[in-house]
């Protein structure tokens, strides 16, 4: 009789192998210097990383200049971060009137406060939590746009910078993902063939068109199908294109997640008398959605970066702010600092969302028994 069969509770299965923790020196010897060519590659990689990091540190910190005017940057070998000090309001709010920029800063503070409150378990599990976010979004829109409560009306042609980037991607996914779930249910349903045909046609059409084409079509072709007296805002047109693209992609992601649910789950739910919507809402979708968290987060990151394409319809996003700063005559030759600053914002935003998604994955992970 084997040793595994004598251990109570194993039922003849082999016990799991013991994890071996190696010390740092032994790990380096077994993973990085286990052969002569791996040793050469390790030394070369360390040299490249050291040279790159030290060079960037000297350029961006040691020899850098911080201010608001270009005069101190003349003749230096480091970065001129003064362009950020001069254009930081443009990066945050675009061409928003300077006297009214307090409204944009207030909107940022409200979002940060809401994000911080969302980490509190009691608030996050509150039944009206989604409604609170919806009310906050409406309040921010009214605050930034104005025209109510004595606030000056600021047209969206003056909006720009980070608030366009985050606004388009966040609202696009907040509306597009629920719409995509409904499209996935319609595509997999066999009850009403015409609904399935519409969902399949919409998903395949939108997914096969580049996002930049959706932006152009929503900006140029959409007004052709509407009454002439309807004047649709350019930001709303871009938002419609974002929602359509998010809905089509979310539909296929949801369909893939639903396909991973065992057939026995459907049959067991129907056996206890649950109808179609209860089967989907109580059994299938809760299991499928938690497995789709990484894919939805990846989609959000893609949309945050793809908002830089809205420049083709005349909008002014975060990358557009960097281009505006780089084209300013007094900052000629310092464009790389503006783009590095924008790249850092993109990285921090995407990295924070990615880390939070890992936390959600760990919280809702399904353990195999």
Residue pairs with C-beta under 8 A, 6 or more apart in sequence:
2 12
4 10
4 12
4 13
4 14
4 15
5 12
7 15
22 30
32 38
32 39
32 42
33 39
33 42
58 78
59 77
59 78
59 79
60 78
60 79
60 340
61 78
62 78
63 76
63 77
63 78
63 79
64 76
64 78
64 79
64 80
64 81
65 72
65 73
65 76
65 78
65 79
65 80
65 81
65 82
66 81
66 82
66 85
67 73
67 81
67 82
67 85
68 82
68 85
68 86
69 82
69 86
70 80
70 82
70 83
70 330
70 331
70 334
72 82
73 80
73 82
73 334
79 336
79 337
79 340
80 334
80 337
81 337
81 341
82 334
83 325
83 331
83 334
83 337
83 338
84 91
84 337
84 338
84 341
86 325
86 331
87 321
87 324
87 325
87 328
87 338
89 96
89 98
89 101
90 160
90 161
90 321
90 324
90 325
91 161
91 162
91 318
91 321
91 322
91 325
91 341
91 342
91 345
92 101
92 104
92 105
92 108
92 161
92 162
92 163
93 101
93 104
93 159
93 160
93 161
93 162
93 163
94 158
94 159
94 160
94 161
94 163
94 164
94 316
94 320
94 321
95 157
95 158
95 159
95 160
95 316
96 104
96 154
96 158
96 159
96 160
97 152
97 154
97 158
100 146
100 152
100 154
103 143
103 144
103 146
103 151
103 154
104 144
104 163
106 143
107 140
107 143
107 144
107 163
108 163
110 136
110 139
110 140
111 136
111 140
114 132
114 133
114 136
117 123
118 124
118 129
123 129
126 132
133 174
137 171
137 174
142 148
142 149
142 151
143 151
144 154
144 159
144 163
145 153
145 154
145 156
146 152
146 153
146 154
147 153
156 233
156 234
156 235
156 236
157 234
157 314
159 235
159 315
159 316
160 315
160 316
160 317
160 320
160 321
161 316
161 317
161 318
161 320
161 321
162 318
162 321
162 345
164 235
164 307
164 310
164 315
164 316
164 317
164 318
165 304
165 307
165 308
165 317
165 318
166 304
166 349
168 238
168 239
168 242
168 303
168 307
168 310
168 317
169 242
169 300
169 303
169 304
169 306
169 307
171 239
171 242
171 243
172 239
172 242
172 243
172 245
172 246
172 303
173 246
173 250
173 296
173 299
173 300
173 303
175 243
175 246
175 247
176 242
176 243
176 244
176 245
176 246
176 247
176 249
176 250
177 246
177 247
177 250
177 296
179 243
179 246
179 247
179 250
180 246
180 247
180 248
180 249
180 250
180 251
180 252
180 253
180 254
181 250
181 251
181 254
181 285
183 199
183 202
183 203
183 247
183 248
183 250
183 251
184 199
184 250
184 251
184 252
184 254
184 255
184 258
185 280
186 195
186 196
186 198
186 199
187 196
187 199
187 200
187 203
187 251
187 255
188 196
188 255
188 258
189 195
189 196
189 276
190 196
191 276
199 251
202 248
203 248
203 251
203 252
206 214
206 244
206 245
206 247
206 248
207 248
207 249
207 252
209 217
211 241
211 245
211 306
211 309
212 309
212 312
214 241
214 244
214 245
215 237
215 238
215 241
215 309
215 310
215 312
215 313
216 312
216 313
217 241
218 237
218 238
218 240
218 241
218 244
218 313
219 234
219 237
219 238
219 241
219 312
219 313
219 314
222 232
222 237
222 240
223 230
223 232
226 232
234 313
234 314
234 315
235 315
237 313
238 310
238 313
238 315
242 303
242 307
245 303
246 299
246 303
249 299
250 296
250 299
253 292
253 295
253 296
253 299
254 285
254 288
254 289
254 292
256 292
257 288
257 289
257 291
257 292
257 295
258 284
258 285
258 288
260 288
260 291
261 284
261 287
261 288
265 283
265 284
265 287
266 279
266 283
266 284
268 283
269 278
269 279
269 282
269 283
269 284
270 279
274 282
274 283
287 366
290 364
290 366
291 366
293 357
293 360
293 361
293 364
294 357
294 361
297 353
297 354
297 357
300 353
301 350
301 353
301 354
304 346
304 349
304 350
305 346
305 350
307 317
307 318
308 317
308 318
308 319
308 320
310 317
310 320
311 317
311 319
311 320
311 323
316 324
318 342
318 345
318 346
319 342
321 342
322 335
322 338
322 339
322 341
322 342
325 331
325 335
325 338
326 334
326 335
326 338
326 339
331 338
